[in-house]
Amino acid sequence: MDYSLAELPDEHLQLKNMVRDVVERECMPLELEYLKEDLYDELKPEHEPHLRKVSQDTGIWDAHVPKEHGGGGMGILGLCVIDEEIYRSAVLLPKSPVNVILYECNDQQAPTYLEPVIRGEKRTAFAQTEPQSGSDPGGSMQTRAVRDGDDWVINGHKFFISNSLACDFWMLQAVTDQEKRRRGGITMFLVDKGTPGINVTEIKTWHNRPFERATCEMTLDNVVVPHANILGEEGYGFRLGQQWLVVQDRLTRGASSLGQMQRSLDMSIEWARQRQSFGKPIASRQAIQWMIVDMFIDIQALRAMTYGAAAKYDAGDTEGDSRYLGSLIKLLSGQWGHRCLDNALQVHGGIGETYELPISRFYRNQRHARIGGGTDEMHRMVLARWLLGRDVTDV
Ligand SMILES: Cc1cc2nc3c(=O)[nH]c(=O)nc-3n(C[C@H](O)[C@H](O)[C@H](O)COP(=O)(O)OP(=O)(O)OC[C@H]3O[C@@H](n4cnc5c(N)ncnc54)[C@H](O)[C@@H]3O)c2cc1C
């Protein structure tokens, strides 16, 4: 059941329906196997090549990649439409993992860093957070890069960096001007895996990510990176990081939450209609009806907001309201997604906690969504700044 409120353009609606068919045909049948092994985020080697080929053959793979980079040019709205459908399943159909800030690669960098990532031949990781610097990276980042001729020497410590074991290179932020910091003093470096001086160790979390996708701690001891590996402009790596976070990490989290929320609603309706207690379906009880209605309300509101903000961004609002809408959607997708999954778990009772159904897996994802990519509190701070002005909020 899809109660979309948003008026999607025809080509996006067709894309959405096509991704839905592919996910239902190719991914859903594998789901039980992945749930029982508590696998998520990574496809098994026996499934990955086939699912990647299906994604490429249908054009889903690079539908969101701009036309000038050889993709379908469906924009951030296209990415949202694809993600909503992909995330309905606990087995994720692969798509090009390109990060929007890699489009900043210059002509010398693109063949090594941008193009192989678009094709899915290389993987990246985004390294911002540090042990003492999570919510306030601009103010408290300690990792330093010092110029040495044609190179930079980086020393520091990064924490909670996802995909570090599987990536081919990091997009890593380091302080290059202690005075300027977030306003011209943090630079983004493309750091190759295997560069001497880097040590990576896994941090175990309740996501139970497979080794390759694990979240990691990373130390950098006199790591030498060529000046040519600066992504974008020297000193403007913080702004670049924000650009990715706002667009790809925050706005599209609305869509990935929606996929899990809609699937949970569909499952809750089906379960409530057939599960009996005291001689009647639980769907006949108002307590259950209201939980289902509340889930529906959250989904409708989030979908309208997410698609609306994505369309605004595609229409050219990349620096204005979209930045704040990204925070709004990130905040609400985590809060409403978590609330929606909590309701789904309650409607299902004990069966919701088993590995037979994707509910508890989705629940963990949605709870994490209130922390990763900036906590609820940080997004409230961004929104307060927007509403009240920096003059009173930045003190
Ligand atoms: C599974 C996982 C994967 C991750 N992947 C990555 C990654 O790939 N790359 C990366 O760079 N980072 C990654 N992170 C880090 C993530 O972005 C941070 O955990 C997040 O930004 C919060 O920072 P913190 O954990 O240091 O919390 P803290 O900053 O220590 O905050 C702790 C609590 O205090 C609150 N708080 C802090 N300051 C204020 C304030 N001024 N007012 C009110 N409340 C406040 C916070 O909202 C939070 O509730 C990941 C984290 C996890 C758990």
The ligand as an SDF file (V2000), in Angstrom:
LIG
                    3D

 53 58  0  0  0  0  0  0  0  0999 V2000
   27.3330    3.4110   14.0350 C   0  0  0  0  0  0  0  0  0  0  0  0
   27.9640    4.7550   13.8600 C   0  0  0  0  0  0  0  0  0  0  0  0
   28.5150    5.0910   12.6210 C   0  0  0  0  0  0  0  0  0  0  0  0
   29.1460    6.3340   12.4320 C   0  0  0  0  0  0  0  0  0  0  0  0
   29.7740    6.6010   11.2380 N   0  0  0  0  0  0  0  0  0  0  0  0
   30.5060    7.7490   11.1140 C   0  0  0  0  0  0  0  0  0  0  0  0
   31.2930    7.9850    9.9200 C   0  0  0  0  0  0  0  0  0  0  0  0
   31.2900    7.1860    8.9730 O   0  0  0  0  0  0  0  0  0  0  0  0
   32.0590    9.1050    9.8630 N   0  0  0  0  0  0  0  0  0  0  0  0
   32.1020   10.0190   10.8770 C   0  0  0  0  0  0  0  0  0  0  0  0
   32.8260   11.0140   10.7580 O   0  0  0  0  0  0  0  0  0  0  0  0
   31.3710    9.8350   12.0140 N   0  0  0  0  0  0  0  0  0  0  0  0
   30.5780    8.7140   12.1520 C   0  0  0  0  0  0  0  0  0  0  0  0
   29.8500    8.5000   13.3110 N   0  0  0  0  0  0  0  0  0  0  0  0
   29.9020    9.4860   14.4010 C   0  0  0  0  0  0  0  0  0  0  0  0
   28.6000   10.2480   14.6230 C   0  0  0  0  0  0  0  0  0  0  0  0
   28.4220   11.2200   13.6070 O   0  0  0  0  0  0  0  0  0  0  0  0
   28.6820   10.8660   16.0360 C   0  0  0  0  0  0  0  0  0  0  0  0
   28.5690    9.7760   16.9400 O   0  0  0  0  0  0  0  0  0  0  0  0
   27.5800   11.8720   16.2740 C   0  0  0  0  0  0  0  0  0  0  0  0
   27.7770   13.0370   15.5050 O   0  0  0  0  0  0  0  0  0  0  0  0
   27.5120   12.2860   17.7610 C   0  0  0  0  0  0  0  0  0  0  0  0
   28.7590   12.6110   18.2630 O   0  0  0  0  0  0  0  0  0  0  0  0
   29.2690   11.9340   19.6420 P   0  0  0  0  0  0  0  0  0  0  0  0
   29.0090   10.4910   19.5670 O   0  0  0  0  0  0  0  0  0  0  0  0
   30.6500   12.3880   19.8980 O   0  0  0  0  0  0  0  0  0  0  0  0
   28.3000   12.5430   20.7470 O   0  0  0  0  0  0  0  0  0  0  0  0
   28.6210   13.8110   21.6810 P   0  0  0  0  0  0  0  0  0  0  0  0
   29.0010   14.9790   20.8500 O   0  0  0  0  0  0  0  0  0  0  0  0
   29.5550   13.3850   22.7540 O   0  0  0  0  0  0  0  0  0  0  0  0
   27.1960   14.0760   22.3020 O   0  0  0  0  0  0  0  0  0  0  0  0
   26.6670   13.3160   23.4050 C   0  0  0  0  0  0  0  0  0  0  0  0
   25.2650   13.8350   23.7010 C   0  0  0  0  0  0  0  0  0  0  0  0
   25.3260   15.2170   24.0950 O   0  0  0  0  0  0  0  0  0  0  0  0
   24.4970   16.0030   23.2460 C   0  0  0  0  0  0  0  0  0  0  0  0
   25.0890   17.3250   23.0780 N   0  0  0  0  0  0  0  0  0  0  0  0
   26.3460   17.6400   22.6750 C   0  0  0  0  0  0  0  0  0  0  0  0
   26.5110   18.9710   22.6390 N   0  0  0  0  0  0  0  0  0  0  0  0
   25.3280   19.5310   23.0180 C   0  0  0  0  0  0  0  0  0  0  0  0
   24.8410   20.8640   23.1500 C   0  0  0  0  0  0  0  0  0  0  0  0
   25.6280   21.9160   22.8730 N   0  0  0  0  0  0  0  0  0  0  0  0
   23.5570   21.0520   23.5490 N   0  0  0  0  0  0  0  0  0  0  0  0
   22.7560   20.0070   23.8190 C   0  0  0  0  0  0  0  0  0  0  0  0
   23.1510   18.7000   23.7080 N   0  0  0  0  0  0  0  0  0  0  0  0
   24.4160   18.4710   23.3070 C   0  0  0  0  0  0  0  0  0  0  0  0
   24.4220   15.2190   21.9370 C   0  0  0  0  0  0  0  0  0  0  0  0
   23.2700   15.5990   21.1810 O   0  0  0  0  0  0  0  0  0  0  0  0
   24.3430   13.7820   22.4640 C   0  0  0  0  0  0  0  0  0  0  0  0
   23.0140   13.5170   22.8800 O   0  0  0  0  0  0  0  0  0  0  0  0
   29.1810    7.2780   13.5070 C   0  0  0  0  0  0  0  0  0  0  0  0
   28.5900    6.9430   14.7300 C   0  0  0  0  0  0  0  0  0  0  0  0
   28.0180    5.6980   14.9170 C   0  0  0  0  0  0  0  0  0  0  0  0
   27.4270    5.3740   16.2750 C   0  0  0  0  0  0  0  0  0  0  0  0
  1  2  1  0
  2  3  1  0
  2 52  2  0
  3  4  2  0
  4  5  1  0
  4 50  1  0
  5  6  2  0
  6  7  1  0
  6 13  1  0
  7  8  2  0
  7  9  1  0
  9 10  1  0
 10 11  2  0
 10 12  1  0
 12 13  2  0
 13 14  1  0
 14 15  1  0
 14 50  1  0
 15 16  1  0
 16 17  1  0
 16 18  1  0
 18 19  1  0
 18 20  1  0
 20 21  1  0
 20 22  1  0
 22 23  1  0
 23 24  1  0
 24 25  2  0
 24 26  1  0
 24 27  1  0
 27 28  1  0
 28 29  2  0
 28 30  1  0
 28 31  1  0
 31 32  1  0
 32 33  1  0
 33 34  1  0
 33 48  1  0
 34 35  1  0
 35 36  1  0
 35 46  1  0
 36 37  1  0
 36 45  1  0
 37 38  2  0
 38 39  1  0
 39 40  1  0
 39 45  2  0
 40 41  1  0
 40 42  2  0
 42 43  1  0
 43 44  2  0
 44 45  1  0
 46 47  1  0
 46 48  1  0
 48 49  1  0
 50 51  2  0
 51 52  1  0
 52 53  1  0
M  END
$$$$
